[in-house]
Amino acid sequence: MNLIWRFYLNEQQRWKWQQLAVDRSVVAESAKAFKEYEACLANAKGQGHEYLPSQGLRVQARPHRF
């Protein structure tokens, strides 16, 4: 199953995470909120989150025009 990870600040300005299905329905979420983003990220990692940096746009080479 493809999952989307969402990290957000709640009403108390504390970090939480959610796992979303492709249709954006919530599959799982953090049981508690975290003061620091890094702690939230570490908790998500314990639940299977894997950081994958976004891929840069691939630019096609254009032929030279003389």
HELIX and SHEET records of a PDB file:
HELIX    1   1 TYR A   37  GLY A   46  1                                  10    
SHEET    1   A 3 ILE A   4  LEU A   9  0                                        
SHEET    2   A 3 TRP A  15  LEU A  20 -1                                        
SHEET    3   A 3 VAL A  26  GLU A  29 -1                                        
END                                                                             
